Amino acid sequence: MQPGGWIGLCLLLLLGGMALMAPRLALQSPLVVEPGAAFTPPGPEHWMGTDNFGRDVWSRFLYGGRISLMVGVIAMAISATTGTLLGVVAGYYGGKVDSLLSWITEVLQAFPGILLALVIIAILGSGIFNVMVAVGIASIPSFMRLSRGQVLRVKEFGYIEAARSLGASDARVLFRHILPNILRPLLVLVTLGMGGAILEGASLSFLGLGAQPPDPEWGAMLSAGRAFLSRGWWIAVFPGLGIFLAVLGINLFGDAIGDLLDPRSQNQNNR
Amino acid sequence: MSRNSVFSRLLVIGVLLGLVLSACAAPTAQVGQETASPAAEERSLVIGLATEPVSLDPAAGLYIAEQFLLMNIYDPLIWADQELNLHPGLATDWSSSEDGTEFTLNLRQDVVFHDGTPFNADAVKFAFDRALNPTNAAATAPTLLAGYVETKVVDEDTVVVRFDIPKPTFLEDLTRVWLMIPSPAAVEQWGEDYGQHPVGTGPFVFQEWAAQDHITLTRNPNYNWGPEFSTHSGPARLSEITFRFLPEAATRLTALQSGEAQVVEEPAYQEAASLAEDPAYRLETFTAPGMTSHMMINVEKAPTDDILVRQALIYAVNQEELVQTAFFGMQNPAHSVLSPTTWSYDEQAASLYSYDPERAAELLDEAGWVDSDGDGIREKDGQKLTIDYPALPAYEEAYMELLAAYLNQAGFEVTITRMDDAGIYEYSNAGNHNIVNMGWISRDPSVLSIVYHSDNIELGSAFTRFRSEELDSALEQAAVSLDSAEREELYRQAQQIIMENALVIPVHTYNRVMLMQAGVQGWRFDAEGFPYLYEVTLEP
């Protein structure tokens, strides 16, 4: 793997570990206010300072990371499973099923992901769970298209025909023979998509549609902190840095994985 | 999702971070331009406003931004001073019939509009006739003219205004900007576009309106009919006023610091608080009359259907600390449903509750809510003590989390849901909330009826859902009474009923906050918190 990939992996492990260990690493509850200690700059008592209500930014950063990273994971789980399933079905059966599913995908793809997510939030109502669902649904079309294309390619191969002529059921052919052979590009898409999902989740929370106050979330913290930049830069900068590093880490890692799994790349010998 | 788009977004985040860092440095970087600001000898003032007016036609005016400008371009028939006493304006004297339906006004004879046409009885008749059918459906003027029959022109300098109902407050209403007098010639010339080309008799003449940027007014050199309570007579002291529209609080503050503006309204509070300590700047605040910003408590939904729980909610909130933390002291703590600057404000109602966490705990214990599992949230019969709080960030962003934290400390679990205006109305009208924010700036306490009369529960904004004949009849009688002592007593009663039944958590008053260079002199607010710019001057 390229050095960038390792850096990305380290960033991800670091941020992921911090999120998992939040209750142990936090100095105090992320919700406790202490108006007398508002705008304390970063120091030994508050590593990332305190916000305008005197809450500990480090504790909020950790718990906020949990939510922000979770948005990426859950949204990708939703879009990858649903999108892949639909794509595989469309690609394998073809005909009217394919036309219908492809038509729906193209319509959905006509909208930018964030706009689609906004529409879904408007229907479901705001809240962090709905944001995960919305971001997930908004990324379904990419998975659907990719897996459909991959199935179209793979299903013409001889071993599929062999499996069929041996009497394998559709389900067996799909899940035993086709799916494993199209997983690689999907894996790359999941990794890169996760970065996008974290960004979209944070954007929606920035707009006030995701995590509801006083729950910490990086996008929401960034939004709340931007009003206090001149008085306490740390309130907005640390959550912003969290988003930045998480997305950077995922993209570096995803790129490296992509190169690693690319059949055309030199260090591959899987043909 | 393509890789490119992810990277371009990453780039956007990076750029944002860059902006964030550079924004910290920006104000100091621009202070050096101060010397380039307009020379003080010209006495031209730039005021940074948060919102742009929609129309400068008094009959179509809506709210704050309009009022700020209208009172400089036009004159009222009658002036109100800061204590709301009446003084001659375009009318020199007036009388009303005994039944309160007819008003005779004698007009000044030496007044001319900015376009050179004379002000006379025909102009008054023209103004009222058209204010009745304004171009804007939400305008205030028609409400003030309810029951209007006609304006009779007796002679050049005398009019009689007739109504078919008694109008106990008509003379006071004439002091408001919405009934100020425009030039009939200009209205006819511009037609529907008159709101963009206002012509009045006021101390300043409309010069230019660059949409989404600025409006410029220049001194009316002929002005010799200012109010008698003014600090001077003759033309205004400033030669020119430019109102610049700067929607972002931070931008307004930067404009002030860089000398681009000498006065700004509603600057970012935390910076304004520190700038106010600098002798180069001065802060002017005005506590608006009317309702305070308060939380209306739903008396029909559990757990706030219990008066003990409602009282505990009020005792749990530390308003003094809240306004310091959330507003940097720029707003005042509130302890009642009406603000202290409102006529008929009742001290007794306001002294019923103050921050007392122990009292809150006792009340909740008494009501049977105890924290049995040690998670900090009180329970009763397996139910958590949960408060449903739909919030409108536009008004509540600064303090909603703090308010929730105070309630949380008392053992409440608070669920905040951000909504928009329409969403909140629908949600609260259906009675789904436990607490919801309310507030209403008004010269008169009669606004209480709009949100506390039980007739407004189903279709209006009476979100406490409190039904009391006593409160309803006090509000009804006060609205029609012609005896001001009786009105006052009834409104005092209403405030006491509201506070005794623990229907509201008072939060803060609405203060108008203006930050200006120390050289801006002669600043006074009228009874509604708008400055008499006619008196303002700019010292170098």
Interface residues (C-beta under 8 A of the other chain):
Chain A: L31 V32 V33 P35 A38 N52 F53 G54 G113 S126 G127 S139 S142 L189 L192 G193 G195 G196 L199 G208 L209 Q212 P213 P214 A224 R226 A227 F228 L229 S230 R231 W233 A236 V237 G240 L241 I243 F244 V247 L248 N251 G254 D255
Chain B: M1 R3 S5 V6 F7 R9 L10 I13 G14 L16 L17 V20 L21 A23 C24 P27 A249 A250 A268 Q270 E271 E321 L322 Q324 T325 A326 A391 P393 E397 M400 E401 L402 A404 A405 N408 T415 I416 T417 R418 M419
